[in-house]
Amino acid sequence: MTEKTVKTGKPGKKQNITKAANDRMHRERDGADRRTDKKTGGKFDGQMNEKMNNRPVRANNTTAWKKAEGRRMDPEGKAGTGSRPDRKPDGRPGQKRDEFVCSSDRKRKENFGTGSKKQGLFCPADKKCGGCRYLRISYEEQLKLKREQVAKLLKPYCKVSPVVGMEQPLHYRNKVHAVFDRTRDGKIISGIYQEGTHKVIPVDNCLIENEKADAIIRDIRGMLKSFKIKTYDEDTGYGLLRHVLVRVGHKTGQIMVVLVLGSPILPSKNNFVRALRELHPEITTIIINVNNRQTSMVLGDKESVIYGKGYIEDELCGYTFRISSKSFYQVNSVQTELLYRKAVELAGLTGKERVIDAYCGIGTIGIVTSSQAGEVISVELNKDAVRDAVRNAARNGIKNVSFYQNDAGDFLTGMAEDGEKADVVFMDPPRQGSSEEFLSSVIALAPKRIVYISCNPESLARDLKYLTAHGYRAQGAWPYDMFPFTEEIETVCCLSR
């Protein structure tokens, strides 16, 4: 395996750091795929430690790029420095699954049948969880509504192509989170918070979640009584089990189970692991995450691996990626591959370009792009994501990608002030979009093309307004339905000078 490092400073300069950054990574209510941008206050792949101990801090406007006192990491991640949403179901009582309407595509008709606009799927959590607001209408109509939404917002800037939908738009979420509680009569339940509250709505099967993950969560719930494990009470602070997080490798089938506890001690730990794996031998790793704070955040600071390697791997666009409990990885693997291939196509790479991958997460876009670029510079604030990115590059034998743990805006500003240039910039910001400072730093780098991946068409429209006012022209927008049955839509947009 080729050794890969996280570099600091200009390309070519390297510096070994032996102390890991002490930042904090958490998710919001659903264990969520969200990140936080220092400039915009948005949410990244987790929440960084408020004090940001050992995080690269700019002494002036050029420090982030010129000195970049971030961490360098080896493939084992022994040193390091360092970030989205979808929602959940509605339904109609008595509705059968085969009444669900997909698009007019032949395969979709074969899978789901045909029907009227009002047809949809039944969900027991109807109107309670606040997620799948489009569950009552046909999939064909969902795609039309989403395209209309994007087209209306982006009309001043570019044409919008039809939405790329899914042939199998059920059970697509590779990441499933459940909160545990008890009813007044003492019955153990697991599920999701009712929209706008901390009341737990029992969910056994969710139409958009991975079925195997749901089954694992149900069986963990069934094991609690025999192991005398009490669920955590948010009001009193007593109890042990707070949440369970399950991540599934779409192509590899590897499964991670994260038990979020109020204290680090799991009674009869070895027996619990043995019993769970007897029910689900497909589980490849089990992790204890400790969250002992009075908070709505799902994950805590400390983790210990009680079975397996502590991570899973999955394949995307022909590359293998390592995924830890806290790192950002798109929840819809099928659509992500289509989206990324389109993004790389729009970049128009010839193999000589200098590419910047801002908000790089675990390095997916940069690594997928690397074979068609001369050099890739990837920037990410999330320490755990950067650590995984370094390992992912080494795992795939990638040698032309450098990873920097830093705020993307600070980093690019430093590059611009130091006179650096780039040919293509990929940006995949949090839901709130990018800050004006970040966009101005991109403009200062003067890339020929900007490939903007957005999970929020409203913030995309706002950012396009700024970019087009500063010499760029939007070539078009291509929406992808990453979150069927929800109102959310992912869009990739290409801009050029």
Summary of the structure (lengths in Angstrom):
residues: 497
radius of gyration: 22.4
end to end distance: 39.7
largest distance: 66.8
contacts: 1852
relative contact order: 0.17
helix: 25%
strand: 21%
